[in-house]
Amino acid sequence: MLQNKLFYSPGSRNSSQLFFRLSRTFGRERYLVRLVFCSALFLLATACKNKKPVEAVKADVYYTCSMHPQVVQDKPGNCPICHMELIPVKKTNETKDEIMLSNEQIQLGNIQTDTLGSALMGDKVVLTATLNFDEMKVNTVSARITGRIDRLYFKNNGDFIKKGDHLFDLYSEELNTAKQEYLAALERQQTLGNSIIDFKQLLQSAKNKLLLWGVSESQIDALAKTKQFTPLTAFYSTASGYVTELPVKEGQYVTEGSVVVKLADLSTLWAEAQVYASQLASVDYQGVAMVQLPDLPGAAITGKVTFANPEISTDTRINLLRISIPNTNNQLKPGMPAYVVLKSRAGNALTLPIDAVLRNGQMAMVWVQTAGNTYRRRMVETGLESGDRIEIRSGLQNGDVVVISGAYLLNSEYVFKKGSAAMEGHMH
């Protein structure tokens, strides 16, 4: 029935009305489609008009934070730490051992340079030193037999002991037995002196045992005279000096050969000086050394080099020299700091201010200016020091422009930018 109502012949009145209605419906839909399409085009055009153009990424620029320079990005943005806007920084052509500073950094760091040149070095070398005991004049008093220390007559380090002073009393079973054997041999000799037995030889054998164990001749004579002995045996100092070590206490047992006390004769001392390996060739070992003491202003003592260590420390590259000096009136004390002035050969050499050279015991390094604001580190071999100047033996050439002020700042900035691993790799 519905189909019959919809499809009439074109000439009928009902079909004309149906066509009109359909045309009006389709026309309204086309209008709505156009309206939506135009609105979309308008919104798209407006969005494109308001959108900022994307900044092109430059290959020669990176972005960092002025407050946190460890933040580095290849495009603009904000610092992830403080959220400040990143600033552009132009990339440089720094090599591994180079660093570039801005004009502000050079001014704030007081970076100053000087041209390396030749100068006349002085005829002396100044070394730091420390006064110490003369080990050749240190004496050790040891126990001669096993026993117990019953009493000590000197108990403090620094006490002065003269040769022959009563040092300690010892209780020893073996020593008491030897005393009894000596008295028995003495009694037999006196009562049976005309027999076929040679008691004189037996008596001498018993006496030698006592002498070997540290009993003195006078003590043995007193024992023969009184014919009585006490369980304690007195021992006396065999040398003079100041007590430097006292490892025993009253009531302590000691064995044969153990140290009871060490005594140092301070009439002479050693000034032990440190000298770099690069300075050894310039030292006159046969000449006179002058020792100066900061604790005694104006005091200057002459001495001689008595020992030079044949082995150089592999860690510090430092050698040891010993200068023997007299200690008049015992005014010098072990442990005092000192300066040792040694003669050396004078001559022309490439020199720099001492502060320009960075040293840590394993290497010596300077910073050389290679361009306007660019600096490169360089290993050098140093030599003599005279006043505030130091000799450069290798690593630089005449005319190199070297940083003489602010070298430590350059070092710190290099480590901050490239890490301590890069610096360690250069040190070996």
C-alpha contacts under 8 A as a table, 3 or more apart, distances in Angstrom:
res1	aa1	res2	aa2	distance
1	M	4	N	5.17
1	M	5	K	6.41
2	L	5	K	5.08
2	L	6	L	6.31
3	Q	6	L	5.17
3	Q	7	F	6.15
4	N	7	F	5.67
4	N	8	Y	7.00
5	K	8	Y	6.76
6	L	15	S	7.54
6	L	18	L	7.85
7	F	15	S	7.19
8	Y	12	S	6.59
8	Y	14	N	7.21
8	Y	15	S	5.64
9	S	12	S	5.65
9	S	15	S	6.72
10	P	15	S	5.92
10	P	16	S	7.16
11	G	15	S	7.16
11	G	16	S	7.54
12	S	15	S	5.51
12	S	16	S	6.76
13	R	16	S	5.30
13	R	17	Q	6.61
14	N	17	Q	5.29
14	N	18	L	6.33
15	S	18	L	5.10
15	S	19	F	6.23
16	S	19	F	5.25
16	S	20	F	6.35
17	Q	20	F	5.20
17	Q	21	R	6.42
18	L	21	R	5.24
18	L	22	L	6.30
19	F	22	L	5.18
19	F	23	S	6.13
20	F	23	S	5.18
20	F	24	R	6.27
21	R	24	R	5.25
21	R	25	T	6.28
22	L	25	T	5.13
22	L	26	F	6.23
23	S	26	F	5.30
23	S	27	G	6.06
24	R	27	G	5.13
24	R	28	R	6.36
25	T	28	R	5.37
25	T	29	E	6.58
26	F	29	E	5.18
26	F	30	R	6.30
27	G	30	R	5.16
27	G	31	Y	6.32
28	R	31	Y	5.12
28	R	32	L	6.41
29	E	32	L	5.14
29	E	33	V	6.29
30	R	33	V	5.13
30	R	34	R	6.27
31	Y	34	R	5.18
31	Y	35	L	6.24
32	L	35	L	5.06
32	L	36	V	6.29
33	V	36	V	5.30
33	V	37	F	6.17
34	R	37	F	5.12
34	R	38	C	6.13
35	L	38	C	5.28
35	L	39	S	6.21
36	V	39	S	5.15
36	V	40	A	6.27
37	F	40	A	5.23
37	F	41	L	6.39
38	C	41	L	5.12
38	C	42	F	6.24
39	S	42	F	5.08
39	S	43	L	6.27
40	A	43	L	5.23
40	A	44	L	6.17
41	L	44	L	5.18
41	L	45	A	6.16
42	F	45	A	5.21
42	F	46	T	6.19
43	L	46	T	5.11
43	L	47	A	6.18
44	L	47	A	5.17
44	L	48	C	6.23
45	A	48	C	5.22
45	A	49	K	6.14
46	T	49	K	5.08
46	T	50	N	6.31
47	A	50	N	5.28
47	A	51	K	6.10
48	C	51	K	5.35
57	V	74	D	7.36
57	V	75	K	6.10
58	K	61	V	5.56
58	K	62	Y	7.90
59	A	62	Y	7.89
60	D	90	K	5.94
60	D	91	K	5.30
61	V	74	D	7.38
61	V	88	P	6.20
61	V	89	V	5.47
61	V	90	K	4.45
61	V	91	K	5.37
62	Y	72	V	6.80
62	Y	73	Q	5.97
62	Y	74	D	4.94
62	Y	75	K	6.82
62	Y	88	P	5.68
62	Y	89	V	5.38
62	Y	90	K	6.45
62	Y	91	K	6.68
63	Y	72	V	5.71
63	Y	73	Q	5.12
63	Y	74	D	5.97
63	Y	75	K	6.25
63	Y	76	P	6.20
63	Y	86	L	5.63
63	Y	87	I	5.32
63	Y	88	P	4.46
63	Y	89	V	5.88
64	T	68	H	7.51
64	T	69	P	5.80
64	T	70	Q	7.50
64	T	71	V	5.43
64	T	72	V	4.76
64	T	73	Q	6.43
64	T	79	C	7.68
64	T	86	L	5.13
64	T	87	I	5.52
64	T	88	P	6.58
64	T	89	V	7.13
65	C	68	H	5.01
65	C	69	P	5.25
65	C	70	Q	7.75
65	C	71	V	6.11
65	C	72	V	7.58
65	C	79	C	6.06
65	C	84	M	7.16
65	C	85	E	7.21
65	C	86	L	4.93
65	C	87	I	6.15
66	S	69	P	5.91
66	S	86	L	7.43
66	S	87	I	7.09
67	M	82	C	7.98
68	H	71	V	5.97
68	H	79	C	7.96
68	H	81	I	7.74
69	P	72	V	7.11
70	Q	417	K	7.87
71	V	79	C	7.10
73	Q	76	P	7.39
76	P	85	E	7.88
76	P	86	L	6.23
76	P	87	I	7.64
76	P	88	P	7.72
77	G	85	E	6.02
77	G	86	L	5.70
78	N	83	H	5.08
78	N	84	M	5.34
78	N	85	E	4.37
78	N	86	L	5.33
79	C	82	C	5.68
79	C	83	H	4.39
79	C	84	M	5.29
79	C	85	E	6.21
79	C	86	L	6.05
80	P	83	H	5.45
92	T	100	M	7.74
94	E	97	D	7.83
94	E	98	E	5.48
94	E	99	I	6.14
94	E	100	M	7.01
94	E	374	T	7.95
95	T	98	E	5.22
95	T	99	I	7.77
97	D	376	R	5.53
97	D	377	R	5.91
98	E	374	T	6.74
98	E	375	Y	5.49
98	E	376	R	4.27
98	E	377	R	6.68
99	I	374	T	5.73
99	I	375	Y	5.48
99	I	376	R	6.53
99	I	410	L	7.99
99	I	414	Y	6.45
100	M	373	N	5.57
100	M	374	T	4.39
100	M	375	Y	6.40
101	L	105	Q	5.92
101	L	106	I	6.43
101	L	373	N	5.60
101	L	374	T	6.62
102	S	105	Q	5.19
102	S	106	I	6.36
102	S	373	N	6.84
103	N	106	I	5.17
103	N	107	Q	6.24
103	N	373	N	7.49
104	E	107	Q	5.14
104	E	108	L	6.03
105	Q	108	L	5.13
105	Q	109	G	5.78
106	I	109	G	5.24
106	I	110	N	5.96
106	I	111	I	5.24
107	Q	110	N	5.20
107	Q	111	I	6.70
108	L	111	I	7.97
109	G	406	G	6.00
109	G	409	L	6.65
110	N	405	S	6.66
110	N	406	G	5.96
111	I	403	V	6.87
111	I	404	I	7.69
111	I	405	S	5.39
111	I	406	G	4.81
111	I	407	A	7.47
112	Q	403	V	5.71
112	Q	404	I	5.80
112	Q	405	S	4.98
112	Q	406	G	6.85
113	T	369	Q	7.79
113	T	401	V	6.23
113	T	402	V	5.26
113	T	403	V	4.19
113	T	404	I	5.24
113	T	405	S	6.87
114	D	401	V	5.54
114	D	402	V	5.46
114	D	403	V	6.46
114	D	404	I	6.37
115	T	398	N	7.89
115	T	399	G	5.49
115	T	400	D	5.62
115	T	401	V	4.45
115	T	402	V	6.15
116	L	350	L	6.68
116	L	351	T	6.75
116	L	352	L	6.69
116	L	397	Q	7.37
116	L	398	N	5.51
116	L	399	G	5.19
116	L	400	D	5.42
116	L	401	V	6.27
116	L	402	V	6.76
117	G	350	L	5.44
117	G	351	T	6.48
117	G	398	N	5.52
117	G	399	G	6.35
118	S	348	N	6.17
118	S	349	A	5.15
118	S	350	L	4.37
118	S	351	T	6.30
118	S	398	N	7.44
119	A	348	N	5.26
119	A	349	A	5.53
119	A	350	L	6.25
119	A	351	T	6.42
120	L	346	A	7.12
120	L	347	G	5.47
120	L	348	N	4.35
120	L	349	A	6.30
121	M	346	A	5.74
121	M	347	G	5.75
121	M	348	N	6.11
121	M	349	A	6.62
121	M	384	L	7.67
121	M	385	E	7.88
121	M	386	S	6.39
121	M	391	E	7.77
122	G	125	V	7.99
122	G	344	S	7.92
122	G	345	R	7.94
122	G	346	A	5.54
122	G	347	G	7.65
122	G	386	S	5.67
123	D	343	K	5.86
123	D	344	S	4.89
123	D	345	R	5.38
123	D	346	A	4.54
124	K	341	V	6.52
124	K	342	L	5.45
124	K	343	K	4.27
124	K	344	S	4.82
124	K	345	R	7.48
124	K	346	A	7.86
124	K	386	S	7.13
125	V	283	V	7.48
125	V	341	V	5.66
125	V	342	L	5.14
125	V	343	K	6.19
125	V	344	S	6.33
125	V	384	L	6.82
125	V	385	E	6.40
125	V	386	S	6.67
126	V	339	Y	6.58
126	V	340	V	5.68
126	V	341	V	4.59
126	V	342	L	6.49
126	V	385	E	7.43
126	V	386	S	7.54
127	L	273	A	6.08
127	L	274	Q	6.31
127	L	275	V	6.47
127	L	339	Y	5.61
127	L	340	V	5.07
127	L	341	V	6.44
128	T	273	A	5.63
128	T	274	Q	6.17
128	T	337	P	7.69
128	T	338	A	6.17
128	T	339	Y	4.77
128	T	340	V	6.32
129	A	271	A	5.96
129	A	272	E	5.17
129	A	273	A	3.98
129	A	274	Q	6.33
129	A	337	P	6.02
129	A	338	A	4.93
129	A	339	Y	5.52
129	A	340	V	6.54
130	T	271	A	5.54
130	T	272	E	5.41
130	T	273	A	6.67
130	T	334	P	7.75
130	T	335	G	5.94
130	T	336	M	5.77
130	T	337	P	4.59
130	T	338	A	5.51
131	L	269	L	6.61
131	L	270	W	5.60
131	L	271	A	4.51
131	L	272	E	6.28
131	L	333	K	7.09
131	L	334	P	4.91
131	L	335	G	5.17
131	L	336	M	5.30
131	L	337	P	6.39
131	L	338	A	6.91
132	N	269	L	5.96
132	N	270	W	5.15
132	N	271	A	6.31
132	N	272	E	7.03
132	N	333	K	7.88
132	N	334	P	4.53
132	N	335	G	5.95
133	F	137	K	7.95
133	F	138	V	7.67
133	F	264	A	7.07
133	F	266	L	6.97
133	F	268	T	7.89
133	F	269	L	5.32
133	F	270	W	6.04
133	F	334	P	6.08
134	D	137	K	5.55
134	D	138	V	6.86
134	D	264	A	7.81
134	D	265	D	7.68
134	D	266	L	7.39
134	D	268	T	6.39
134	D	269	L	4.90
134	D	270	W	5.41
134	D	324	S	7.76
135	E	138	V	5.17
135	E	264	A	7.95
137	K	264	A	6.12
137	K	265	D	5.45
137	K	266	L	7.86
138	V	262	K	6.96
138	V	263	L	5.66
138	V	264	A	4.34
138	V	265	D	6.16
139	N	239	A	6.81
139	N	241	G	7.99
139	N	262	K	5.79
139	N	263	L	5.13
139	N	264	A	6.29
140	T	259	V	6.80
140	T	260	V	7.70
140	T	261	V	6.08
140	T	262	K	4.50
140	T	263	L	6.23
141	V	237	S	7.02
141	V	238	T	7.01
141	V	259	V	6.21
141	V	260	V	5.76
141	V	261	V	5.40
141	V	262	K	6.23
141	V	263	L	7.87
142	S	256	E	7.72
142	S	257	G	5.44
142	S	258	S	5.43
142	S	259	V	4.41
142	S	260	V	5.16
142	S	261	V	7.06
143	A	146	T	7.22
143	A	254	V	6.84
143	A	255	T	6.68
143	A	256	E	5.37
143	A	257	G	5.25
143	A	258	S	5.58
143	A	259	V	6.46
143	A	260	V	6.38
144	R	212	L	7.71
144	R	213	W	5.09
144	R	214	G	5.97
144	R	255	T	7.90
144	R	256	E	5.08
144	R	257	G	5.93
145	I	172	S	7.63
145	I	175	L	7.71
145	I	213	W	5.92
145	I	254	V	7.93
145	I	255	T	6.20
145	I	256	E	4.42
145	I	257	G	7.42
146	T	172	S	6.49
146	T	174	E	7.90
146	T	253	Y	7.35
146	T	254	V	5.61
146	T	255	T	4.22
146	T	256	E	5.12
147	G	170	L	6.16
147	G	171	Y	5.45
147	G	172	S	4.41
147	G	173	E	7.36
147	G	253	Y	5.56
147	G	254	V	5.64
147	G	255	T	6.66
148	R	170	L	5.56
148	R	171	Y	5.19
148	R	172	S	6.63
148	R	251	G	6.02
148	R	252	Q	5.62
148	R	253	Y	4.15
148	R	254	V	6.13
149	I	152	L	7.23
149	I	168	F	6.98
149	I	169	D	6.10
149	I	170	L	4.85
149	I	171	Y	6.64
149	I	249	K	7.19
149	I	250	E	5.32
149	I	251	G	5.20
149	I	252	Q	5.50
149	I	253	Y	6.10
149	I	254	V	7.22
150	D	168	F	7.45
150	D	169	D	5.49
150	D	170	L	5.55
150	D	171	Y	6.49
150	D	232	L	7.80
150	D	250	E	5.58
150	D	251	G	5.44
150	D	252	Q	7.84
151	R	168	F	5.49
151	R	169	D	5.24
151	R	170	L	7.41
151	R	250	E	5.39
151	R	251	G	7.49
152	L	155	K	6.53
152	L	167	L	6.31
152	L	168	F	4.55
152	L	169	D	6.81
152	L	249	K	7.35
152	L	250	E	6.13
153	Y	166	H	6.80
153	Y	167	L	5.42
153	Y	168	F	5.81
154	F	159	D	7.02
154	F	167	L	6.65
155	K	159	D	7.83
155	K	246	L	7.33
156	N	159	D	5.80
156	N	243	V	7.19
156	N	246	L	7.52
157	N	242	Y	7.52
157	N	243	V	4.88
157	N	244	T	5.41
157	N	245	E	6.41
157	N	246	L	6.90
158	G	242	Y	5.31
158	G	243	V	4.89
158	G	244	T	6.24
159	D	242	Y	5.49
159	D	243	V	5.35
160	F	240	S	7.54
160	F	241	G	5.67
160	F	242	Y	4.39
160	F	243	V	6.35
161	I	165	D	6.56
161	I	237	S	7.54
161	I	239	A	7.86
161	I	240	S	5.45
161	I	241	G	5.55
161	I	242	Y	6.22
161	I	243	V	7.33
161	I	263	L	7.83
162	K	165	D	5.66
162	K	237	S	7.19
162	K	239	A	6.59
162	K	240	S	4.31
162	K	241	G	6.56
163	K	236	Y	7.74
163	K	237	S	5.26
163	K	238	T	5.37
163	K	239	A	4.42
163	K	240	S	4.61
164	G	236	Y	5.31
164	G	237	S	4.97
164	G	238	T	6.15
164	G	239	A	7.37
165	D	236	Y	5.42
165	D	237	S	5.45
166	H	234	A	7.10
166	H	235	F	6.22
166	H	236	Y	4.51
166	H	237	S	6.52
167	L	234	A	7.69
167	L	235	F	5.83
167	L	236	Y	4.95
167	L	237	S	5.76
168	F	234	A	6.10
168	F	235	F	5.53
168	F	236	Y	7.07
169	D	232	L	6.04
169	D	233	T	5.47
169	D	234	A	4.51
169	D	235	F	6.07
170	L	232	L	5.47
170	L	233	T	5.26
170	L	234	A	6.48
170	L	235	F	7.51
171	Y	231	P	6.19
171	Y	232	L	4.84
171	Y	233	T	6.45
172	S	175	L	5.22
172	S	176	N	6.25
172	S	231	P	7.62
172	S	232	L	7.47
172	S	233	T	7.99
173	E	176	N	5.17
173	E	177	T	6.22
174	E	177	T	5.14
174	E	178	A	6.28
175	L	178	A	5.04
175	L	179	K	6.31
175	L	210	L	7.44
175	L	213	W	7.62
176	N	179	K	5.05
176	N	180	Q	6.38
176	N	231	P	6.46
177	T	180	Q	5.13
177	T	181	E	6.26
178	A	181	E	5.00
178	A	182	Y	6.23
178	A	206	A	6.93
178	A	209	K	7.19
178	A	210	L	6.69
179	K	182	Y	5.10
179	K	183	L	6.32
179	K	210	L	7.31
179	K	229	F	7.37
180	Q	183	L	5.13
180	Q	184	A	6.10
181	E	184	A	5.11
181	E	185	A	6.15
181	E	206	A	6.48
182	Y	185	A	5.18
182	Y	186	L	6.14
182	Y	203	L	6.30
182	Y	206	A	5.04
182	Y	207	K	6.33
183	L	186	L	4.99
183	L	187	E	6.15
183	L	223	L	7.91
183	L	224	A	6.95
183	L	227	K	6.55
184	A	187	E	5.13
184	A	188	R	6.25
185	A	188	R	5.22
185	A	189	Q	6.20
185	A	199	F	6.75
185	A	202	L	6.38
185	A	203	L	5.16
185	A	206	A	7.49
186	L	189	Q	5.23
186	L	190	Q	6.39
186	L	199	F	7.93
186	L	203	L	6.03
186	L	224	A	7.55
187	E	190	Q	5.20
187	E	191	T	6.24
188	R	191	T	5.12
188	R	192	L	5.45
188	R	193	G	7.16
188	R	199	F	6.93
189	Q	192	L	5.33
189	Q	193	G	4.72
189	Q	199	F	5.10
189	Q	200	K	6.61
189	Q	203	L	7.74
190	Q	193	G	5.55
192	L	195	S	5.67
193	G	198	D	7.90
193	G	199	F	6.87
195	S	198	D	7.61
198	D	201	Q	5.75
198	D	202	L	6.93
199	F	202	L	4.94
199	F	203	L	6.02
200	K	203	L	5.10
200	K	204	Q	6.24
201	Q	204	Q	5.10
201	Q	205	S	6.20
202	L	205	S	5.10
202	L	206	A	6.35
203	L	206	A	5.21
203	L	207	K	6.20
204	Q	207	K	4.96
204	Q	208	N	6.08
205	S	208	N	5.16
205	S	209	K	6.48
206	A	209	K	5.29
206	A	210	L	6.70
207	K	210	L	5.21
207	K	211	L	6.32
207	K	220	I	7.50
208	N	211	L	4.97
208	N	212	L	6.04
209	K	212	L	5.09
209	K	213	W	6.42
210	L	213	W	5.22
210	L	214	G	6.58
210	L	215	V	5.42
210	L	216	S	7.97
210	L	220	I	7.84
211	L	214	G	5.28
211	L	215	V	5.01
211	L	216	S	6.14
211	L	217	E	7.30
212	L	215	V	7.35
214	G	235	F	7.30
215	V	219	Q	6.38
215	V	220	I	6.97
215	V	233	T	7.94
215	V	235	F	7.31
216	S	219	Q	5.22
216	S	220	I	6.38
217	E	220	I	5.12
217	E	221	D	6.17
218	S	221	D	5.06
218	S	222	A	6.16
219	Q	222	A	5.09
219	Q	223	L	6.16
220	I	223	L	4.95
220	I	224	A	6.25
221	D	224	A	5.09
221	D	225	K	6.18
222	A	225	K	5.04
222	A	226	T	6.13
223	L	226	T	5.44
223	L	227	K	5.38
223	L	228	Q	6.15
223	L	229	F	6.42
224	A	227	K	5.17
224	A	228	Q	7.98
226	T	229	F	8.00
230	T	233	T	7.19
237	S	240	S	7.43
239	A	263	L	7.47
240	S	263	L	6.79
240	S	264	A	7.75
240	S	265	D	6.94
241	G	263	L	4.73
241	G	264	A	4.78
241	G	265	D	4.67
241	G	266	L	7.32
242	Y	263	L	5.05
242	Y	264	A	5.11
242	Y	265	D	6.54
242	Y	266	L	7.67
243	V	246	L	7.06
243	V	261	V	6.86
243	V	262	K	5.81
243	V	263	L	4.75
243	V	264	A	6.60
244	T	261	V	7.68
244	T	262	K	5.63
244	T	263	L	5.87
244	T	264	A	6.55
245	E	261	V	5.65
245	E	262	K	5.05
245	E	263	L	7.44
246	L	260	V	6.26
246	L	261	V	4.73
246	L	262	K	6.70
247	P	259	V	7.11
247	P	260	V	6.37
247	P	261	V	6.83
248	V	252	Q	6.58
248	V	259	V	7.90
248	V	260	V	5.93
248	V	261	V	7.82
249	K	252	Q	5.61
254	V	258	S	6.29
255	T	258	S	5.64
259	V	262	K	7.48
265	D	268	T	7.31
266	L	269	L	6.26
266	L	327	N	6.73
266	L	330	N	6.79
267	S	326	P	6.19
267	S	327	N	5.06
267	S	328	T	6.91
267	S	330	N	6.79
268	T	324	S	6.75
268	T	325	I	5.67
268	T	326	P	4.45
268	T	327	N	5.08
269	L	324	S	5.85
269	L	325	I	5.58
269	L	326	P	6.47
269	L	327	N	6.57
269	L	334	P	7.49
270	W	322	R	5.95
270	W	323	I	5.50
270	W	324	S	4.76
270	W	325	I	6.34
271	A	291	V	7.68
271	A	322	R	5.64
271	A	323	I	5.06
271	A	324	S	6.44
271	A	325	I	7.29
271	A	338	A	7.33
271	A	340	V	7.80
272	E	320	L	6.65
272	E	321	L	5.63
272	E	322	R	4.60
272	E	323	I	6.49
273	A	320	L	5.82
273	A	321	L	5.12
273	A	322	R	6.35
273	A	323	I	7.89
273	A	339	Y	7.86
273	A	340	V	6.86
274	Q	318	I	6.26
274	Q	319	N	5.81
274	Q	320	L	5.10
274	Q	321	L	6.49
275	V	279	Q	6.51
275	V	280	L	6.96
275	V	318	I	5.57
275	V	319	N	5.22
275	V	320	L	6.35
275	V	321	L	7.29
276	Y	279	Q	5.36
276	Y	280	L	6.81
276	Y	317	R	6.16
276	Y	318	I	4.57
276	Y	319	N	6.08
277	A	280	L	5.44
277	A	312	I	7.21
277	A	317	R	5.91
277	A	318	I	5.78
277	A	319	N	6.35
278	S	281	A	7.01
278	S	381	E	7.63
278	S	382	T	6.53
278	S	383	G	5.30
278	S	384	L	7.76
279	Q	282	S	5.58
279	Q	283	V	6.81
279	Q	383	G	5.49
279	Q	384	L	5.83
280	L	283	V	5.42
282	S	344	S	5.25
282	S	345	R	6.28
282	S	384	L	7.54
283	V	342	L	6.66
283	V	343	K	6.56
283	V	344	S	5.37
284	D	287	G	5.46
284	D	342	L	6.93
284	D	343	K	5.94
284	D	344	S	5.94
285	Y	305	V	6.02
286	Q	304	K	7.61
286	Q	305	V	7.15
287	G	304	K	7.18
287	G	305	V	7.88
287	G	342	L	7.55
287	G	343	K	6.91
288	V	302	T	6.69
288	V	303	G	6.14
288	V	304	K	5.57
288	V	305	V	7.68
288	V	342	L	7.10
288	V	343	K	7.65
289	A	302	T	5.70
289	A	303	G	5.24
289	A	304	K	5.69
289	A	305	V	6.99
289	A	323	I	7.35
289	A	340	V	6.62
289	A	341	V	5.83
289	A	342	L	5.11
289	A	343	K	7.45
290	M	300	A	6.43
290	M	301	I	5.76
290	M	302	T	4.66
290	M	303	G	6.36
290	M	340	V	5.70
290	M	341	V	5.04
290	M	342	L	6.69
291	V	300	A	5.57
291	V	301	I	5.10
291	V	302	T	6.13
291	V	303	G	7.27
291	V	338	A	6.61
291	V	339	Y	5.67
291	V	340	V	4.63
291	V	341	V	6.37
292	Q	298	G	7.77
292	Q	299	A	6.07
292	Q	300	A	4.75
292	Q	301	I	6.61
292	Q	338	A	5.63
292	Q	339	Y	5.10
292	Q	340	V	6.43
292	Q	341	V	7.87
293	L	296	L	5.31
293	L	297	P	6.59
293	L	298	G	7.88
293	L	299	A	6.26
293	L	300	A	7.05
293	L	336	M	7.69
293	L	337	P	6.56
293	L	338	A	4.64
293	L	339	Y	6.44
294	P	297	P	5.67
294	P	337	P	6.97
294	P	338	A	6.43
294	P	339	Y	7.99
295	D	336	M	7.48
295	D	337	P	7.65
296	L	299	A	5.60
301	I	325	I	6.93
301	I	326	P	7.88
302	T	325	I	6.67
303	G	323	I	5.97
303	G	324	S	5.57
303	G	325	I	4.84
303	G	326	P	7.68
304	K	323	I	5.28
304	K	324	S	5.80
304	K	325	I	7.32
305	V	308	A	7.57
305	V	321	L	7.00
305	V	322	R	5.76
305	V	323	I	4.40
305	V	324	S	6.66
306	T	321	L	7.87
306	T	322	R	5.77
306	T	323	I	5.65
306	T	324	S	6.39
307	F	321	L	5.81
307	F	322	R	5.09
307	F	323	I	7.23
308	A	319	N	7.65
308	A	320	L	5.98
308	A	321	L	4.65
308	A	322	R	6.51
309	N	312	I	7.23
309	N	319	N	6.31
309	N	320	L	5.38
309	N	321	L	6.49
311	E	319	N	7.10
312	I	317	R	5.98
312	I	318	I	5.89
312	I	319	N	5.05
312	I	320	L	8.00
313	S	316	T	5.61
313	S	317	R	5.13
313	S	318	I	5.66
313	S	319	N	6.58
314	T	317	R	5.50
315	D	361	G	7.12
315	D	362	Q	6.67
316	T	361	G	4.60
316	T	362	Q	5.96
317	R	361	G	6.57
317	R	362	Q	6.95
327	N	330	N	5.27
327	N	331	Q	6.56
327	N	332	L	5.93
328	T	331	Q	6.47
328	T	332	L	7.86
330	N	333	K	7.30
332	L	336	M	7.49
333	K	336	M	5.98
349	A	391	E	6.22
349	A	392	I	7.37
349	A	393	R	7.81
350	L	391	E	5.72
350	L	392	I	5.45
350	L	393	R	7.12
350	L	398	N	7.19
351	T	389	R	6.16
351	T	390	I	5.37
351	T	391	E	4.46
351	T	392	I	5.62
352	L	356	A	6.65
352	L	357	V	7.89
352	L	389	R	5.50
352	L	390	I	5.51
352	L	391	E	6.67
352	L	392	I	7.23
352	L	404	I	7.70
353	P	356	A	5.57
353	P	357	V	7.62
353	P	388	D	5.73
353	P	389	R	4.52
353	P	390	I	6.15
353	P	404	I	6.63
354	I	357	V	5.78
354	I	388	D	5.63
354	I	389	R	5.26
354	I	390	I	5.44
355	D	358	L	7.22
355	D	404	I	6.53
355	D	405	S	7.21
355	D	407	A	7.98
356	A	366	V	6.28
356	A	367	W	7.94
356	A	402	V	7.66
356	A	403	V	6.25
356	A	404	I	4.37
356	A	405	S	6.54
356	A	407	A	6.37
357	V	364	A	6.32
357	V	365	M	5.67
357	V	366	V	5.20
357	V	407	A	7.97
358	L	364	A	5.56
358	L	365	M	5.19
358	L	366	V	6.29
358	L	407	A	7.63
358	L	408	Y	7.67
359	R	362	Q	7.35
359	R	363	M	5.80
359	R	364	A	4.57
359	R	365	M	6.63
360	N	363	M	6.11
360	N	364	A	7.12
361	G	364	A	7.89
362	Q	427	M	7.32
363	M	379	M	7.28
363	M	380	V	7.92
363	M	427	M	6.42
364	A	379	M	5.93
364	A	380	V	5.62
364	A	381	E	6.57
364	A	382	T	7.25
365	M	377	R	6.73
365	M	378	R	5.55
365	M	379	M	4.47
365	M	380	V	5.59
366	V	377	R	5.71
366	V	378	R	5.48
366	V	379	M	6.58
366	V	380	V	7.14
366	V	402	V	7.07
366	V	403	V	7.20
366	V	407	A	7.39
367	W	375	Y	6.14
367	W	376	R	5.48
367	W	377	R	4.37
367	W	378	R	6.18
367	W	402	V	5.88
367	W	403	V	5.51
367	W	407	A	6.59
367	W	410	L	7.86
368	V	375	Y	5.44
368	V	376	R	5.20
368	V	377	R	6.10
368	V	378	R	7.03
368	V	400	D	7.00
368	V	401	V	5.73
368	V	402	V	4.44
368	V	403	V	6.05
369	Q	372	G	7.45
369	Q	373	N	7.51
369	Q	374	T	5.97
369	Q	375	Y	4.37
369	Q	376	R	6.33
369	Q	400	D	7.90
369	Q	401	V	5.58
369	Q	402	V	6.05
369	Q	403	V	6.99
370	T	374	T	5.75
370	T	375	Y	5.58
370	T	376	R	6.61
370	T	401	V	7.80
371	A	374	T	4.98
371	A	375	Y	7.07
378	R	395	G	6.93
379	M	395	G	6.00
380	V	392	I	6.81
380	V	393	R	7.37
380	V	394	S	5.60
380	V	395	G	4.38
380	V	396	L	6.89
381	E	392	I	5.99
381	E	393	R	5.38
381	E	394	S	5.16
381	E	395	G	6.49
382	T	390	I	6.94
382	T	391	E	5.55
382	T	392	I	4.68
382	T	393	R	5.55
382	T	394	S	7.40
383	G	390	I	6.69
383	G	391	E	4.81
383	G	392	I	6.08
383	G	393	R	6.15
384	L	390	I	5.88
384	L	391	E	5.25
385	E	388	D	7.39
385	E	389	R	5.84
385	E	390	I	4.42
385	E	391	E	6.33
386	S	389	R	5.41
386	S	390	I	6.39
392	I	395	G	7.58
392	I	396	L	7.30
393	R	396	L	7.97
394	S	397	Q	7.86
396	L	400	D	6.70
397	Q	400	D	5.79
403	V	406	G	7.02
403	V	407	A	6.14
404	I	407	A	6.69
406	G	409	L	5.19
406	G	410	L	6.48
407	A	410	L	5.12
407	A	411	N	6.28
408	Y	411	N	4.97
408	Y	412	S	6.20
409	L	412	S	5.08
409	L	413	E	6.09
410	L	413	E	5.11
410	L	414	Y	6.05
411	N	414	Y	5.13
411	N	415	V	6.29
412	S	415	V	5.20
412	S	416	F	6.08
413	E	416	F	4.97
413	E	417	K	6.13
414	Y	417	K	5.27
414	Y	418	K	5.87
414	Y	419	G	7.33
415	V	418	K	5.34
415	V	419	G	4.56
415	V	420	S	5.06
415	V	422	A	7.57
415	V	423	M	6.82
416	F	419	G	5.63
416	F	420	S	7.64
418	K	421	A	7.93
418	K	422	A	6.48
419	G	422	A	5.93
419	G	423	M	7.31
420	S	423	M	5.15
420	S	424	E	6.23
421	A	424	E	5.06
421	A	425	G	6.16
422	A	425	G	5.23
422	A	426	H	6.55
423	M	426	H	5.22
423	M	427	M	6.46
424	E	427	M	5.10
424	E	428	H	6.97
425	G	428	H	5.99
